[in-house]
Amino acid sequence: MKLERILPVIGWLPGYRRGDAGRDLVAAVLVTIMLIPQSLAYALLAGLPPQVGLYASILPLVLYALFGSSGSLSVGPMAILALMTAAVLTPLFEPGSQAYITGAVILAVLSGLMLVLMGFLRLGFLANFLSHPVISGFISASSLVIIASQVKHLLGIPASGQNLLELMMSMLPNLGSISLLSMLTGFGVLLFLLAARRLLPGVPGKIVPIVAVALTVALTWWLGLDKQGLAVVGEIPSGLPALSFPAFDVGLWQPLVMGALLISVVGFVESVSIAQTLAARRRQRIDPNQELIALGAANLGAGVSSGMPVTGGLSRSVVNFDAGASTPASSLYAAVGITLATLTLTPLIAYLPKATLAAAIIVAVAGLIDLPALKRTWRYSKPDFGAMLATIVLTLVHSVESGILAGVGLSVGLFLYRTSQPHSAVIGLVPGTEHFRNVQRHQVSVCPRVTFLRIDESLYFANARFLEDRVMELVASQPEMTDLVLVCPAVNQVDASAMESLEAINERMIDAGVRLHLSDVKGPVMDQLEGTPLLTGLSGRVFLSAFDAWKSLQAAPVDQG
Amino acid sequence: MKLERILPVIGWLPGYRRGDAGRDLVAAVLVTIMLIPQSLAYALLAGLPPQVGLYASILPLVLYALFGSSGSLSVGPMAILALMTAAVLTPLFEPGSQAYITGAVILAVLSGLMLVLMGFLRLGFLANFLSHPVISGFISASSLVIIASQVKHLLGIPASGQNLLELMMSMLPNLGSISLLSMLTGFGVLLFLLAARRLLPGVPGKIVPIVAVALTVALTWWLGLDKQGLAVVGEIPSGLPALSFPAFDVGLWQPLVMGALLISVVGFVESVSIAQTLAARRRQRIDPNQELIALGAANLGAGVSSGMPVTGGLSRSVVNFDAGASTPASSLYAAVGITLATLTLTPLIAYLPKATLAAAIIVAVAGLIDLPALKRTWRYSKPDFGAMLATIVLTLVHSVESGILAGVGLSVGLFLYRTSQPHSAVIGLVPGTEHFRNVQRHQVSVCPRVTFLRIDESLYFANARFLEDRVMELVASQPEMTDLVLVCPAVNQVDASAMESLEAINERMIDAGVRLHLSDVKGPVMDQLEGTPLLTGLSGRVFLSAFDAWKSLQAAPVDQG
């Protein structure tokens, strides 16, 4: 049972039938067809040799099949992670150098270790701090940066930079040397991909890129376009990567830790939300902590096989799901597919124009830009919009890392600020009932001697002092008060700080000549408070309900205007 | 009105009467008598020349009188802040050097600027993140370190170090050269202070230290003990400090920022809790953000007058309060008192034995050690105890800074972890009523087709994904479910992330063939949700109450065993 939890394969393998295998195989073929151009393109985007993308699409898939809890998720290289990989590595290593390639491997290993550790420590909740508006803003902004980074391949000119500004500025001086062949290829493929739905009504949209790849490879080879100046992927080593673990070197690993953490968290959030969406359609459940372990294993696999950081990809996973993949075995079959491609297709890939891959990337990430989300968030919540905007602006004009860190920092800050000021309301009795309501919103009976304060949140150190303030403000503003009842129906928890604040409130109230009572205290909270100085020294009583307190304190009700 | 808020002096000065002045004067005399030995001792503790303590007890008091909202708080040097000052400065500057003294001034200025800024930005809530167990553990551990740091003066041997271990180890080799005179003086004063309550029954305990100071100064001068090897404070400059602002130098200021922040926050937390405790006894109220500004002004004042960081002191404030000080004018009078002392007493202070001050410090801080708090917190809450213990251990064996940072980090981490898993319960109808209760705790009616899930916390990004998990787990485990009602009486807030999670839940439930309903949605939350895709696309309905939903969904109740 326990082992099955860590190795879900034990759960599904014994019941695996021929029918499952058939569906999984069909799905795997489609995924393989999608994964070949994607893995090459995202390696290119990360500034890595194209074969690295293929390497990252073999062992990671096998390991995810063993450890993963989703039958539909297709792991592998992914656009946003590729951009983040480039963003982390470019300032540290010479692009294209062996050190840069090793950096990507270390990133994958570090990211794998972090994810596995988070999984075993059940720290999946940490990913929660990447709020929806921040991740949505981050993905939109990153996609724009990715598109800007691919323009150079469409135009056949050099360019470099970590953000929109740098990329544009670095292209300006080179606009004179645009390559017509690259432009024709790039924009041709772009138009083909955009029009594919009409041109090829029978072919599923998601596998059209492979058609574009095949066509441009054939054209390039046939017309010798590569010799006429069209930038192509070029010769890549055939065969499979040797398995090896990168040498440990503090000086090399340490600067990559922060980047690996961001890549891990972003990858995990994306992956788990795809897995959950798809699992729900079959009323299945995803265990986020198990997904951490599986994704971690996949990244470790990418690391030991000369790959790059991987995560679940949305479009591939949807195709996989729609084709009927029902077990992680489909990932295994796709790994076999990519292995075959790596062994046999490398001579052809040499003729693949970079402009083709750039066009495929642009079409893929353009679909990730979600401008309406900006408007939606603005309408719904200004603070959330603030965090989103900060993420977008910093990602566009500075770097992906600063964008995501600013977003997380702002949303955690706003969260801490909000929880430090819990909602509370002075309440009064609704005449003729036993119910109490906010005196500012309803016509209720109140008694000037007895104040009822309802607290609408758990009490912990973040808001304990706020409660002290609120109570002392009430006591100071109502000189005739003799009794205060704290009504606690929504208080699920009282930590040590809040308990001491309540004690302090009790003592200050004694000094001020006001008795403190509690009512509607939940069972578990009451258990915890039992025997504390708060209860033993409480100047008033603990009532079961506010109405009990009302009756018992013999309030002479006065109707409020 | 607005100006009065920032300058509370405008509020109380016009109504200031002869009677107020009389009480304030008496209180000020007592505070001055306490403040003279304390300010000298805490300057010594901070590794600063003794006059720095006096300087920090003049202008800060005047500024607090203008800006402060508490009529009882007595600001000035304070033991824990002095220890923190030494801890920040010692690794950076040669103790006793001019750079070290300038460092203390910069700390005061930085701390003042931070506090004023926090006050204007209304960031007082940040201090909440110093939870009670952490601050209590920190004060107990710091007090132990302070006592250990004073033993050298009692024994008349050199010692240095930032923590208990270092201090003890540095004293070991010098135990052979203990000064008998220092020991006699130190332990004599110690015994005198401890026995004072019995020896001098008429004298208030808090002003006994000045008697010890006067006696030992007289003895030292009369017997010429300083010439026989008793370590004394020695010649200090007479007269008042010149006002000056420390030159700005990034290299000098920047390493002090973190230390200044910790000093600010610890000083503020101590000060505001003293002020609130005393204000409550007169049913008055303290404005924490105004206190930030006042404490900031006091520290800026300390900075421009060659002082050291200051905050409110507990023992002095209590004496001030008990003596009847009713307005901040008593601080003004105490400032006059310290000014007179600085102008006239410096020749006498030269004969003051360091052992006397050390004994006074030890007696003062021994009262701050709260061992029962450890037991209390252990009993009350294990996570809180963990944060407390980490603070204590790191403060004792490493440094005050690491202690407090670990404590804050752990308690914020635990807080984030707890809020990421909000309480929720599947509920059922209590037969014969309209009330719903947790199915695991009560005998209630349930219907297998319709599940009621009550959510007991506001929904925000920290727990949004947890809710997704919880719901999908329920749906996966109950294949017969056709309707899910989210009962939200305790949901005070739904941020953009949580709203999108609810949307995702709604869409996944549609995929799974389950209708999603809401009930007991609070007014403000409903207003916010109006017009969102969640409500427009909701597969079910929004019910006023869970009972309405129960009736309307025509649940055929089945009694649970």
HADDOCK unambig.tbl for C-alpha pairs under 7 A between the chains (distance, minus, plus):
assign (segid A and resid 125 and name CA) (segid B and resid 420 and name CA) 6.52 0.50 0.50
assign (segid A and resid 128 and name CA) (segid B and resid 461 and name CA) 6.13 0.50 0.50
assign (segid A and resid 128 and name CA) (segid B and resid 462 and name CA) 5.02 0.50 0.50
assign (segid A and resid 128 and name CA) (segid B and resid 463 and name CA) 6.90 0.50 0.50
assign (segid A and resid 128 and name CA) (segid B and resid 465 and name CA) 6.67 0.50 0.50
assign (segid A and resid 129 and name CA) (segid B and resid 461 and name CA) 6.62 0.50 0.50
assign (segid A and resid 129 and name CA) (segid B and resid 462 and name CA) 5.74 0.50 0.50
assign (segid A and resid 131 and name CA) (segid B and resid 461 and name CA) 5.21 0.50 0.50
assign (segid A and resid 131 and name CA) (segid B and resid 497 and name CA) 5.81 0.50 0.50
assign (segid A and resid 132 and name CA) (segid B and resid 497 and name CA) 4.66 0.50 0.50
assign (segid A and resid 133 and name CA) (segid B and resid 496 and name CA) 6.94 0.50 0.50
assign (segid A and resid 133 and name CA) (segid B and resid 497 and name CA) 6.53 0.50 0.50
assign (segid A and resid 277 and name CA) (segid B and resid 508 and name CA) 6.37 0.50 0.50
assign (segid A and resid 280 and name CA) (segid B and resid 472 and name CA) 6.83 0.50 0.50
assign (segid A and resid 280 and name CA) (segid B and resid 508 and name CA) 5.34 0.50 0.50
assign (segid A and resid 280 and name CA) (segid B and resid 511 and name CA) 6.85 0.50 0.50
assign (segid A and resid 280 and name CA) (segid B and resid 512 and name CA) 6.19 0.50 0.50
assign (segid A and resid 281 and name CA) (segid B and resid 508 and name CA) 6.23 0.50 0.50
assign (segid A and resid 281 and name CA) (segid B and resid 511 and name CA) 4.77 0.50 0.50
assign (segid A and resid 281 and name CA) (segid B and resid 512 and name CA) 5.15 0.50 0.50
assign (segid A and resid 282 and name CA) (segid B and resid 512 and name CA) 6.36 0.50 0.50
assign (segid A and resid 283 and name CA) (segid B and resid 475 and name CA) 6.47 0.50 0.50
assign (segid A and resid 283 and name CA) (segid B and resid 476 and name CA) 4.95 0.50 0.50
assign (segid A and resid 283 and name CA) (segid B and resid 512 and name CA) 5.61 0.50 0.50
assign (segid A and resid 284 and name CA) (segid B and resid 476 and name CA) 5.38 0.50 0.50
assign (segid A and resid 285 and name CA) (segid B and resid 472 and name CA) 6.20 0.50 0.50
assign (segid A and resid 285 and name CA) (segid B and resid 473 and name CA) 5.95 0.50 0.50
assign (segid A and resid 285 and name CA) (segid B and resid 476 and name CA) 6.20 0.50 0.50
assign (segid A and resid 377 and name CA) (segid B and resid 496 and name CA) 6.60 0.50 0.50
assign (segid A and resid 380 and name CA) (segid B and resid 496 and name CA) 6.62 0.50 0.50
assign (segid A and resid 380 and name CA) (segid B and resid 528 and name CA) 6.87 0.50 0.50
assign (segid A and resid 381 and name CA) (segid B and resid 496 and name CA) 6.49 0.50 0.50
assign (segid A and resid 384 and name CA) (segid B and resid 496 and name CA) 6.43 0.50 0.50
assign (segid A and resid 420 and name CA) (segid B and resid 125 and name CA) 6.49 0.50 0.50
assign (segid A and resid 461 and name CA) (segid B and resid 128 and name CA) 6.12 0.50 0.50
assign (segid A and resid 461 and name CA) (segid B and resid 129 and name CA) 6.62 0.50 0.50
assign (segid A and resid 461 and name CA) (segid B and resid 131 and name CA) 5.21 0.50 0.50
assign (segid A and resid 462 and name CA) (segid B and resid 128 and name CA) 5.02 0.50 0.50
assign (segid A and resid 462 and name CA) (segid B and resid 129 and name CA) 5.75 0.50 0.50
assign (segid A and resid 463 and name CA) (segid B and resid 128 and name CA) 6.89 0.50 0.50
assign (segid A and resid 465 and name CA) (segid B and resid 128 and name CA) 6.66 0.50 0.50
assign (segid A and resid 472 and name CA) (segid B and resid 280 and name CA) 6.84 0.50 0.50
assign (segid A and resid 472 and name CA) (segid B and resid 285 and name CA) 6.23 0.50 0.50
assign (segid A and resid 473 and name CA) (segid B and resid 285 and name CA) 5.98 0.50 0.50
assign (segid A and resid 475 and name CA) (segid B and resid 283 and name CA) 6.53 0.50 0.50
assign (segid A and resid 476 and name CA) (segid B and resid 283 and name CA) 4.97 0.50 0.50
assign (segid A and resid 476 and name CA) (segid B and resid 284 and name CA) 5.43 0.50 0.50
assign (segid A and resid 476 and name CA) (segid B and resid 285 and name CA) 6.28 0.50 0.50
assign (segid A and resid 490 and name CA) (segid B and resid 490 and name CA) 5.94 0.50 0.50
assign (segid A and resid 496 and name CA) (segid B and resid 133 and name CA) 6.95 0.50 0.50
assign (segid A and resid 496 and name CA) (segid B and resid 377 and name CA) 6.60 0.50 0.50
assign (segid A and resid 496 and name CA) (segid B and resid 380 and name CA) 6.61 0.50 0.50
assign (segid A and resid 496 and name CA) (segid B and resid 381 and name CA) 6.49 0.50 0.50
assign (segid A and resid 496 and name CA) (segid B and resid 384 and name CA) 6.43 0.50 0.50
assign (segid A and resid 497 and name CA) (segid B and resid 131 and name CA) 5.82 0.50 0.50
assign (segid A and resid 497 and name CA) (segid B and resid 132 and name CA) 4.68 0.50 0.50
assign (segid A and resid 497 and name CA) (segid B and resid 133 and name CA) 6.54 0.50 0.50
assign (segid A and resid 508 and name CA) (segid B and resid 277 and name CA) 6.42 0.50 0.50
assign (segid A and resid 508 and name CA) (segid B and resid 280 and name CA) 5.35 0.50 0.50
assign (segid A and resid 508 and name CA) (segid B and resid 281 and name CA) 6.22 0.50 0.50
assign (segid A and resid 511 and name CA) (segid B and resid 280 and name CA) 6.94 0.50 0.50
assign (segid A and resid 511 and name CA) (segid B and resid 281 and name CA) 4.85 0.50 0.50
assign (segid A and resid 512 and name CA) (segid B and resid 280 and name CA) 6.27 0.50 0.50
assign (segid A and resid 512 and name CA) (segid B and resid 281 and name CA) 5.20 0.50 0.50
assign (segid A and resid 512 and name CA) (segid B and resid 282 and name CA) 6.40 0.50 0.50
assign (segid A and resid 512 and name CA) (segid B and resid 283 and name CA) 5.65 0.50 0.50
assign (segid A and resid 528 and name CA) (segid B and resid 380 and name CA) 6.88 0.50 0.50
